[in-house]
Amino acid sequence: MFQAIALGLLAGLFLANGVPHFFRGIVNERYPMVFGSGPVPNLIAGWGSFVIGVLLLAAADLGAEPVAGGAALALGVLLMGLFHAAGLAFGVASERS
C-alpha cells in the first residue's frame, strides 16, 4: 500500500507539473524554469514530466490499491496546482511583479 501511495503522489506531481510547461511550449510562449524559459525547453520539460508521470503511475499499480493510490494521485495533482497557482514556481513570482 505504501508503494501505491508514494508512487501515486509522485505521479500526480509530475503529471500536473507537466501541464503548464507543455502548453506554454506548444503555444510558443515563454515560461520560466530551470533549463531556460523558451518554448522549446518548456515543451520538452512538459513532455518529459508526462512520460515520468505515466511511468510512475504504471509502477504504482493502482489496480491493487485503487482508493489509496487514487487519493494520493489526486493529492499530488492538487499540491502541484496550488504550487503553480500561488506563484511559487521557479521565477514566476519575479516575472509577474
N, C-alpha and C positions, 0 to 999 in steps of 0.2 A: 504494500500500500504506500509506503514511503516513496518508493521509486516513481509510482504513478503521480503522486502529489508533486514531488520535486521536478520531475521532467515536464509535467503538465504546466506548472508555474513558469518554468524557463521557456517552454514553447510559446506560452501566451505573451511573455515579454518580448521574445524575438519577433513573433508574428505581428504584434501591434507596433513595434518599433520600425518594422519594415515599411509600414503604410506611408508615413509622411515622406520618407526618403524616396521610395519608389515613385510615388505620384508626383513629387516635386521634380524628379528627374524626367519622368515621362512627359511632363508638360513644359519642359525646358525652363525651369525656374531654379534660382539659387536657393540653397538651404544649408545653413552652417552645420558642419560636422567635423570630426577629427581629420579626415582624409581630404579636406577641401570642400568648398561649398558649391562647386559647379554641378550642373545637371548630370553629367556622365558618372562622376563618382557617387552621387546620390542614388542614381538608378542602380548601379552595381551593388552598393551597400544595401539598398532595399531588397533587391533580388536575393542577395546573399542571406539576409535576415529571414526571408521567406523560406529559403532552402533549409537553413539551420532549424527554423521553427518546425517545419514539416518532418525533418529527421528526428527531432526531439519528440514530436508528437507520436511518431511511429514507435520510438523506443519506449514511450510512456506506457504503451499497451493499455489504453483506456477501456478496452473491452473487458479486462479483468477487474478494474476498479472504475466504473463509469461515473459514479457520483463524486467520489473524492478527486479523481483526476480531472473531471469536467469542471468542478468547482475551482480547482487550482488553476486550470487554464483560463477560466473566466476572470479570476482574481488577477492573474498576470496581465491580461489584456486591460483590465481596469486600472491597475497600477501604472502601466506604461502610458495609458491615455491621460491619466492625471498628471504624470510627469511632464508630458508634452504640453498639456493644456495650461499648466502652471508656468510655462516658460523656463523650465529648468534644464531643457536640452542644451547641449553644447553651443554656446554663442547666440542662442535665440534671444535671451533677455537683453543682451547688449545691442543686438541688431534692431530690436523694437523700440529702444529708448530714443 
